[in-house]
């Protein structure tokens, strides 16, 4: 825990260097002192069918950071902004010809109903 779940549209071309981006996101989260590096998990999903507003040419990336509940809104805001800035650097470098929206949201996982086997 936590889980970083990236979703991005297939028109994001060329694709950013996902592995490097994930590693940087993991390193940042570990520096907050909230999570151990070994426990952070990420995955990336490419969306083939999408529409943003009425502009099919627009690309977007959404990062959902799932974490156990109990963390402050201030921490969530700080983490969301920092992760967004990391994504921006990779997208701005790779995708200079595609208009891309980036969103980051922090989602609480109900601790009492969470199960993990390690």
Buried (B, 14 or more C-beta within 10 A) or exposed (E): BBBBBBBBBEBBEEBBEBEEBBEBBBEBBBEEEBBEEEBBEBEBEEBEEBEBEEEEEBBBBBBBBBBBEEBEEEEBEEBBEBBBEBBEEBBEEBBEEBEBEBEBEBEEEEEEEEEEEE
